Amino acid sequence: MSGAASVLPVVIITAALVIRTAIDELCKPGSARRQWAFAADRRAVAGGATAAAATVLIGWNQAGPAALAWALIVGALTAQLVHQGTHRP
């Protein structure tokens, strides 16, 4: 699979997440701040960075530089999950 073709799903996933955030913000003002609060949570960011690093290390041989794009998505989604798990009522 070429580098450009393997990055296309990452672009689509990122666009879907941004669109979802925008629609939620239009329906419920302030929801975007809550959805992206994981970016200020040190524990969540550390978990996301660890997952991203593992993705690059494991995926570099097969995907090459496209592994970096996948690592960003994996890291962000992992950070969001870690944040949700530690901040539930």
Secondary structure, DSSP 8 states (H G I E B T S, - for coil): --HHHHHHHHHHHHHHHHHHHHHHHHHSTTHHHHHTGGGG-HHHHHHHHHHHHHHHHHHHHHHTTHHHHHHHHHHHHHHHHHHHHHS--
